[in-house]
Amino acid sequence: MGNDGGVSVIDIATNKVITTVDTVSKPCCIAVSPDGKKVYLANRIDDDVSVIDTSTNIISSTITGIDDPEDIAITPDSKKVYITAFNGN
């Protein structure tokens, strides 16, 4: 991840990139839900978090209003996502 604005999906059996999910620039942190159905990706430039559906590898929704999201944690039951904001908002 970096300035290219994408998340690579890698097949761990072959260690090859199977697809890339296009995102905004400067994605910085990523977390996978315990059930493996969703991936949360913090986007520092757009001040939001992309939610990627792992069955389709498409962004299914976006969480907005987070000033410079930094880190992400998901509760074991997948009912809550905690996101730290670098600028404290």
N, CA, C and O atoms as a MOPAC input file, in Angstrom:
PM7 MOZYME 1SCF
protein

 N      0.84600 1    -1.18200 1     0.00000 1
 C      0.00000 1     0.00000 1     0.00000 1
 C      0.88800 1     1.24100 1     0.00000 1
 O      2.06400 1     1.18100 1     0.36200 1
 N      0.32500 1     2.32300 1    -0.39700 1
 C      1.10000 1     3.54500 1    -0.47400 1
 C      0.36200 1     4.57300 1    -1.29000 1
 O     -0.81100 1     4.84200 1    -1.03200 1
 N      1.02100 1     5.15300 1    -2.26500 1
 C      0.40400 1     6.21200 1    -3.05700 1
 C     -0.41000 1     5.69700 1    -4.24000 1
 O     -1.09700 1     6.48600 1    -4.88700 1
 N     -0.35700 1     4.40500 1    -4.54500 1
 C     -1.04000 1     3.90500 1    -5.72900 1
 C     -2.53600 1     3.74900 1    -5.52300 1
 O     -3.26300 1     3.62000 1    -6.50800 1
 N     -3.02700 1     3.75600 1    -4.30200 1
 C     -4.45100 1     3.70500 1    -4.05300 1
 C     -5.08500 1     2.36300 1    -4.30000 1
 O     -6.23100 1     2.30000 1    -4.74500 1
 N     -4.37900 1     1.28800 1    -4.02800 1
 C     -4.95200 1    -0.02900 1    -4.22600 1
 C     -4.57500 1    -0.99900 1    -3.13100 1
 O     -3.58700 1    -0.81400 1    -2.42000 1
 N     -5.39000 1    -2.05000 1    -3.00900 1
 C     -5.11900 1    -3.13000 1    -2.06800 1
 C     -4.98000 1    -4.40500 1    -2.88700 1
 O     -5.90500 1    -4.78500 1    -3.60600 1
 N     -3.85700 1    -5.05600 1    -2.78600 1
 C     -3.63900 1    -6.30000 1    -3.51500 1
 C     -4.22700 1    -7.47000 1    -2.73800 1
 O     -4.07400 1    -7.57100 1    -1.52100 1
 N     -4.90600 1    -8.35200 1    -3.47200 1
 C     -5.44100 1    -9.58100 1    -2.89700 1
 C     -4.52900 1   -10.69900 1    -3.38000 1
 O     -4.35200 1   -10.89600 1    -4.58200 1
 N     -3.94900 1   -11.43500 1    -2.42300 1
 C     -2.94100 1   -12.44100 1    -2.75900 1
 C     -3.43700 1   -13.82800 1    -2.39900 1
 O     -3.95400 1   -14.04800 1    -1.30400 1
 N     -3.27700 1   -14.76000 1    -3.32200 1
 C     -3.58400 1   -16.17100 1    -3.07100 1
 C     -2.41300 1   -16.73400 1    -2.26600 1
 O     -1.29300 1   -16.81000 1    -2.77100 1
 N     -2.66600 1   -17.12400 1    -1.02900 1
 C     -1.54900 1   -17.56000 1    -0.17300 1
 C     -0.99700 1   -18.92200 1    -0.57600 1
 O      0.10900 1   -19.27400 1    -0.16400 1
 N     -1.72600 1   -19.69000 1    -1.36300 1
 C     -1.19900 1   -20.97400 1    -1.82900 1
 C     -0.12000 1   -20.77600 1    -2.87900 1
 O      0.82900 1   -21.55500 1    -2.96400 1
 N     -0.27300 1   -19.71900 1    -3.68400 1
 C      0.68300 1   -19.47800 1    -4.76900 1
 C      1.52900 1   -18.23100 1    -4.56500 1
 O      2.49500 1   -18.00600 1    -5.29400 1
 N      1.16200 1   -17.40400 1    -3.55900 1
 C      1.82600 1   -16.11900 1    -3.31900 1
 C      1.77900 1   -15.20900 1    -4.54300 1
 O      2.72800 1   -14.47600 1    -4.82100 1
 N      0.66100 1   -15.26600 1    -5.27200 1
 C      0.48500 1   -14.41400 1    -6.44300 1
 C     -0.70700 1   -13.48800 1    -6.24300 1
 O     -1.70600 1   -13.85500 1    -5.62500 1
 N     -0.57700 1   -12.27200 1    -6.78400 1
 C     -1.67200 1   -11.30900 1    -6.73700 1
 C     -2.78000 1   -11.80700 1    -7.66300 1
 O     -2.54600 1   -12.06100 1    -8.84500 1
 N     -3.99400 1   -11.94400 1    -7.11100 1
 C     -5.10700 1   -12.40300 1    -7.94000 1
 C     -6.00900 1   -11.25200 1    -8.39100 1
 O     -6.69800 1   -11.35900 1    -9.40500 1
 N     -6.00100 1   -10.15900 1    -7.63700 1
 C     -6.73500 1    -8.96300 1    -8.04500 1
 C     -6.25900 1    -7.79000 1    -7.19500 1
 O     -5.58200 1    -7.96800 1    -6.18300 1
 N     -6.62500 1    -6.60100 1    -7.62400 1
 C     -6.34200 1    -5.39400 1    -6.85300 1
 C     -7.63900 1    -4.61800 1    -6.70300 1
 O     -8.35500 1    -4.38400 1    -7.67600 1
 N     -7.93200 1    -4.22200 1    -5.47300 1
 C     -9.11000 1    -3.41200 1    -5.19300 1
 C     -8.67300 1    -1.95900 1    -5.26900 1
 O     -7.80000 1    -1.52500 1    -4.51800 1
 N     -9.28300 1    -1.20900 1    -6.18000 1
 C     -8.94800 1     0.21100 1    -6.32300 1
 C     -9.51900 1     0.99100 1    -5.14500 1
 O    -10.69300 1     0.85000 1    -4.80200 1
 N     -8.68300 1     1.80600 1    -4.53800 1
 C     -9.09700 1     2.63300 1    -3.40500 1
 C     -8.56000 1     4.04200 1    -3.62400 1
 O     -7.96900 1     4.33900 1    -4.66200 1
 N     -8.77100 1     4.89200 1    -2.64700 1
 C     -8.22700 1     6.24100 1    -2.73000 1
 C     -6.72200 1     6.19500 1    -2.49100 1
 O     -6.16400 1     5.14500 1    -2.17200 1
 N     -6.07800 1     7.33500 1    -2.64600 1
 C     -4.64400 1     7.38400 1    -2.39300 1
 C     -4.35400 1     7.33100 1    -0.90100 1
 O     -5.18200 1     7.71600 1    -0.07500 1
 N     -3.19100 1     6.85800 1    -0.58200 1
 C     -2.66600 1     6.77000 1     0.78200 1
 C     -3.49700 1     5.91000 1     1.73500 1
 O     -3.79900 1     6.35600 1     2.84200 1
 N     -3.87900 1     4.67800 1     1.33600 1
 C     -4.47900 1     3.79400 1     2.32400 1
 C     -3.40800 1     3.45600 1     3.35100 1
 O     -2.25400 1     3.23300 1     2.98600 1
 N     -3.77000 1     3.41400 1     4.62700 1
 C     -2.70000 1     3.24400 1     5.61200 1
 C     -2.86200 1     2.04300 1     6.53900 1
 O     -1.86100 1     1.42000 1     6.89500 1
 N     -4.05900 1     1.70300 1     6.93600 1
 C     -4.23400 1     0.61400 1     7.88900 1
 C     -5.36900 1    -0.27400 1     7.42600 1
 O     -6.30600 1     0.17400 1     6.76600 1
 N     -5.26500 1    -1.54700 1     7.78600 1
 C     -6.25200 1    -2.51000 1     7.32400 1
 C     -6.56800 1    -3.48100 1     8.45200 1
 O     -5.69800 1    -3.83200 1     9.24900 1
 N     -7.82700 1    -3.91200 1     8.50700 1
 C     -8.24200 1    -4.91300 1     9.49500 1
 C     -9.29000 1    -5.81100 1     8.84800 1
 O    -10.12300 1    -5.35300 1     8.06600 1
 N     -9.23500 1    -7.08700 1     9.18600 1
 C    -10.17200 1    -8.06800 1     8.64900 1
 C    -11.12400 1    -8.48000 1     9.75800 1
 O    -10.69800 1    -8.74200 1    10.88300 1
 N    -12.41200 1    -8.53700 1     9.44200 1
 C    -13.39000 1    -8.97000 1    10.43700 1
 C    -13.10700 1   -10.42100 1    10.81600 1
 O    -12.60700 1   -11.18800 1     9.99300 1
 N    -13.42300 1   -10.80700 1    12.06200 1
 C    -13.14600 1   -12.17300 1    12.50700 1
 C    -13.78000 1   -13.25500 1    11.62700 1
 O    -13.23000 1   -14.35000 1    11.50700 1
 N    -14.91900 1   -12.96300 1    11.01700 1
 C    -15.55200 1   -13.94500 1    10.14100 1
 C    -14.98300 1   -13.92800 1     8.72800 1
 O    -15.35600 1   -14.75500 1     7.89600 1
 N    -14.07800 1   -12.98600 1     8.45300 1
 C    -13.41300 1   -12.90500 1     7.15800 1
 C    -14.26600 1   -12.33600 1     6.03900 1
 O    -13.85100 1   -12.37200 1     4.88000 1
 N    -15.44500 1   -11.81200 1     6.34700 1
 C    -16.35200 1   -11.32200 1     5.30800 1
 C    -16.09100 1    -9.88000 1     4.88800 1
 O    -16.47100 1    -9.47100 1     3.79000 1
 N    -15.44000 1    -9.10600 1     5.76200 1
 C    -15.20000 1    -7.70000 1     5.46100 1
 C    -13.76400 1    -7.30600 1     5.79000 1
 O    -13.14700 1    -7.83200 1     6.71600 1
 N    -13.25800 1    -6.37300 1     5.00600 1
 C    -11.95500 1    -5.77200 1     5.25800 1
 C    -12.19000 1    -4.27100 1     5.39900 1
 O    -12.86100 1    -3.65900 1     4.56900 1
 N    -11.63600 1    -3.68900 1     6.45000 1
 C    -11.76400 1    -2.25400 1     6.70100 1
 C    -10.42200 1    -1.60800 1     6.38400 1
 O     -9.37700 1    -2.05000 1     6.86200 1
 N    -10.46600 1    -0.55300 1     5.57100 1
 C     -9.25200 1     0.09700 1     5.10100 1
 C     -9.31900 1     1.59300 1     5.38600 1
 O    -10.19400 1     2.28600 1     4.86600 1
 N     -8.39900 1     2.09500 1     6.21000 1
 C     -8.35000 1     3.52300 1     6.53800 1
 C     -7.71200 1     4.28300 1     5.38700 1
 O     -6.65200 1     3.90900 1     4.88500 1
 N     -8.38000 1     5.36200 1     4.97800 1
 C     -7.90100 1     6.22700 1     3.88400 1
 C     -7.59100 1     7.59900 1     4.45700 1
 O     -8.50300 1     8.37200 1     4.75200 1
 N     -6.32000 1     7.90300 1     4.61400 1
 C     -5.92300 1     9.13900 1     5.29700 1
 C     -6.20700 1    10.39600 1     4.47900 1
 O     -6.47100 1    11.44500 1     5.06600 1
 N     -6.16300 1    10.33300 1     3.17500 1
 C     -6.39300 1    11.52100 1     2.35600 1
 C     -7.87100 1    11.92900 1     2.38000 1
 O     -8.19100 1    13.10700 1     2.53500 1
 N     -8.76200 1    10.95200 1     2.22800 1
 C    -10.19600 1    11.24900 1     2.16300 1
 C    -10.89400 1    11.24400 1     3.51500 1
 O    -12.10200 1    11.47400 1     3.58700 1
 N    -10.14700 1    10.98400 1     4.59100 1
 C    -10.72900 1    10.96300 1     5.94100 1
 C    -11.93300 1    10.02600 1     6.02300 1
 O    -13.00200 1    10.39800 1     6.50800 1
 N    -11.73100 1     8.79500 1     5.53400 1
 C    -12.79800 1     7.81200 1     5.62700 1
 C    -12.22500 1     6.40600 1     5.72700 1
 O    -11.01100 1     6.20700 1     5.68400 1
 N    -13.11900 1     5.44100 1     5.86000 1
 C    -12.73500 1     4.03500 1     5.92300 1
 C    -13.55600 1     3.28600 1     4.88400 1
 O    -14.78600 1     3.34200 1     4.90000 1
 N    -12.88100 1     2.58900 1     3.98400 1
 C    -13.55700 1     1.76700 1     2.98200 1
 C    -13.84100 1     0.39800 1     3.57500 1
 O    -13.01300 1    -0.16400 1     4.29200 1
 N    -15.01600 1    -0.13400 1     3.27000 1
 C    -15.38400 1    -1.48300 1     3.69800 1
 C    -15.41700 1    -2.35400 1     2.44300 1
 O    -16.22900 1    -2.13800 1     1.54300 1
 N    -14.52900 1    -3.33400 1     2.40000 1
 C    -14.41000 1    -4.20600 1     1.23700 1
 C    -15.10000 1    -5.53000 1     1.54000 1
 O    -14.82800 1    -6.15500 1     2.56500 1
 N    -15.98300 1    -5.95400 1     0.65700 1
 C    -16.64900 1    -7.25700 1     0.75100 1
 C    -15.68200 1    -8.29200 1     0.18700 1
 O    -15.31900 1    -8.22100 1    -0.98700 1
 N    -15.26200 1    -9.24900 1     1.00300 1
 C    -14.24900 1   -10.20300 1     0.55300 1
 C    -14.79000 1   -11.23400 1    -0.44000 1
 O    -14.00700 1   -11.90000 1    -1.11700 1
 N    -16.10500 1   -11.37500 1    -0.53700 1
 C    -16.64800 1   -12.32600 1    -1.51100 1
 C    -16.59700 1   -11.76400 1    -2.92900 1
 O    -16.57100 1   -12.51800 1    -3.90200 1
 N    -16.58500 1   -10.43000 1    -3.04200 1
 C    -16.55900 1    -9.79200 1    -4.36200 1
 C    -15.30300 1    -8.95900 1    -4.60200 1
 O    -15.00000 1    -8.59900 1    -5.74000 1
 N    -14.56800 1    -8.65300 1    -3.51800 1
 C    -13.40600 1    -7.75500 1    -3.57600 1
 C    -13.78700 1    -6.38500 1    -4.13200 1
 O    -13.04400 1    -5.78300 1    -4.90600 1
 N    -14.96000 1    -5.90700 1    -3.72000 1
 C    -15.45900 1    -4.59800 1    -4.11200 1
 C    -15.77400 1    -3.81100 1    -2.84400 1
 O    -16.22700 1    -4.37500 1    -1.84800 1
 N    -15.52900 1    -2.49600 1    -2.89200 1
 C    -15.88300 1    -1.64000 1    -1.75700 1
 C    -17.40300 1    -1.58900 1    -1.67300 1
 O    -18.07000 1    -1.11000 1    -2.59000 1
 N    -17.94500 1    -2.08900 1    -0.55800 1
 C    -19.39600 1    -2.16600 1    -0.39400 1
 C    -19.97400 1    -0.93700 1     0.29200 1
 O    -21.14800 1    -0.61400 1     0.11000 1
 N    -19.15300 1    -0.25200 1     1.07900 1
 C    -19.60600 1     0.97900 1     1.73600 1
 C    -18.39800 1     1.77000 1     2.21000 1
 O    -17.26500 1     1.28800 1     2.18700 1
 N    -18.67000 1     3.00500 1     2.64200 1
 C    -17.61800 1     3.88200 1     3.13900 1
 C    -18.09500 1     4.54100 1     4.42300 1
 O    -19.22200 1     5.03000 1     4.50100 1
 N    -17.22800 1     4.55100 1     5.42700 1
 C    -17.51300 1     5.21300 1     6.69600 1
 C    -16.82800 1     6.57700 1     6.62800 1
 O    -15.60700 1     6.65500 1     6.49600 1
 N    -17.61300 1     7.65000 1     6.71800 1
 C    -17.07100 1     9.00100 1     6.55800 1
 C    -17.02000 1     9.73900 1     7.89600 1
 O    -17.52400 1     9.26500 1     8.91400 1
 N    -16.39700 1    10.91000 1     7.85600 1
 C    -16.36700 1    11.78300 1     9.02800 1
 C    -15.31000 1    11.44200 1    10.05000 1
 O    -15.44900 1    11.79500 1    11.22100 1
 N    -14.25400 1    10.76100 1     9.63500 1
 C    -13.16500 1    10.40000 1    10.54600 1
 C    -11.94000 1    11.21100 1    10.13800 1
 O    -11.40400 1    11.02600 1     9.04500 1
 N    -11.50300 1    12.09700 1    11.00300 1
 C    -10.40100 1    12.99600 1    10.68400 1
 C     -9.06900 1    12.26300 1    10.75500 1
 O     -8.54600 1    12.00100 1    11.83800 1
 N     -8.52800 1    11.93500 1     9.58100 1
 C     -7.21600 1    11.28200 1     9.47100 1
 C     -7.17800 1     9.93300 1    10.20000 1
 O     -6.42700 1     9.77800 1    11.16300 1
 N     -7.98700 1     8.94400 1     9.74700 1
 C     -8.01600 1     7.64600 1    10.41000 1
 C     -6.64800 1     6.98000 1    10.41200 1
 O     -5.89600 1     7.07100 1     9.44100 1
 N     -6.34200 1     6.31700 1    11.50200 1
 C     -4.99500 1     5.77300 1    11.68500 1
 C     -4.99100 1     4.24800 1    11.86200 1
 O     -4.39200 1     3.53800 1    11.05500 1
 N     -5.64500 1     3.74600 1    12.89300 1
 C     -5.65500 1     2.30700 1    13.18000 1
 C     -7.08200 1     1.80700 1    13.29500 1
 O     -8.00600 1     2.57400 1    13.56400 1
 N     -7.24800 1     0.49200 1    13.08500 1
 C     -8.57000 1    -0.11500 1    13.10000 1
 C     -8.51800 1    -1.39500 1    13.92500 1
 O     -7.57200 1    -2.17700 1    13.82000 1
 N     -9.55300 1    -1.60100 1    14.75100 1
 C     -9.70500 1    -2.85000 1    15.49400 1
 C    -11.17500 1    -3.25800 1    15.42200 1
 O    -12.07000 1    -2.41300 1    15.42900 1
 N    -11.40300 1    -4.54800 1    15.35500 1
 C    -12.76100 1    -5.08100 1    15.25400 1
 C    -12.98500 1    -6.02000 1    16.42400 1
 O    -12.11900 1    -6.82900 1    16.75500 1
 N    -14.16000 1    -5.91000 1    17.05500 1
 C    -14.47200 1    -6.79800 1    18.17400 1
 C    -14.61800 1    -8.23400 1    17.66000 1
 O    -14.98100 1    -8.44200 1    16.50200 1
 N    -14.34000 1    -9.21900 1    18.50800 1
 C    -14.40700 1   -10.62500 1    18.07900 1
 C    -15.76700 1   -11.04800 1    17.51700 1
 O    -15.84000 1   -11.96000 1    16.69300 1
 N    -16.84000 1   -10.39300 1    17.95600 1
 C    -18.16800 1   -10.73600 1    17.44000 1
 C    -18.53400 1    -9.94400 1    16.18500 1
 O    -19.64500 1   -10.07700 1    15.67200 1
 N    -17.62100 1    -9.13000 1    15.69400 1
 C    -17.79900 1    -8.30300 1    14.48800 1
 C    -18.91900 1    -7.27100 1    14.60400 1
 O    -19.40600 1    -6.77800 1    13.58700 1
 N    -19.33200 1    -6.94000 1    15.81900 1
 C    -20.43000 1    -5.98900 1    15.99200 1
 C    -19.96500 1    -4.53800 1    16.07000 1
 O    -20.75700 1    -3.62100 1    15.85200 1
 N    -18.68000 1    -4.32300 1    16.38200 1
 C    -18.16500 1    -2.96100 1    16.48500 1
 C    -16.78400 1    -2.87600 1    15.85700 1
 O    -15.98300 1    -3.80900 1    15.90900 1
 N    -16.54200 1    -1.70800 1    15.25800 1
 C    -15.22400 1    -1.39100 1    14.69400 1
 C    -14.73600 1    -0.12800 1    15.40300 1
 O    -15.46400 1     0.85900 1    15.50700 1
 N    -13.52100 1    -0.17100 1    15.87900 1
 C    -12.91000 1     0.98100 1    16.54700 1
 C    -11.83100 1     1.54900 1    15.63400 1
 O    -10.98000 1     0.81700 1    15.12900 1
 N    -11.87900 1     2.86900 1    15.42900 1
 C    -10.94500 1     3.52700 1    14.52900 1
 C    -10.32000 1     4.70900 1    15.25300 1
 O    -11.03100 1     5.58900 1    15.73600 1
 N     -8.99200 1     4.73300 1    15.33100 1
 C     -8.33400 1     5.89300 1    15.93000 1
 C     -8.16800 1     6.97400 1    14.87000 1
 O     -7.97700 1     6.69100 1    13.68700 1
 N     -8.24600 1     8.21900 1    15.32900 1
 C     -8.08900 1     9.36000 1    14.43000 1
 C     -6.80800 1    10.08700 1    14.79200 1
 O     -6.63800 1    10.53400 1    15.92700 1
 N     -5.91200 1    10.20600 1    13.83200 1
 C     -4.60600 1    10.81700 1    14.06200 1
 C     -4.74900 1    12.25300 1    14.58600 1
 O     -3.99100 1    12.67300 1    15.46000 1
 N     -5.71200 1    12.99600 1    14.05600 1
 C     -5.91100 1    14.37200 1    14.46700 1
 C     -6.87700 1    14.50000 1    15.64400 1
 O     -7.28100 1    15.60800 1    15.99900 1
 N     -7.24500 1    13.38000 1    16.24500 1
 C     -8.01400 1    13.40600 1    17.48100 1
 C     -9.49200 1    13.68900 1    17.33000 1
 O    -10.14100 1    14.04900 1    18.31100 1
 N    -10.05000 1    13.54200 1    16.14300 1
 C    -11.47000 1    13.80400 1    15.96700 1
 C    -12.23700 1    12.50900 1    15.86600 1
 O    -13.45900 1    12.52600 1    15.71400 1

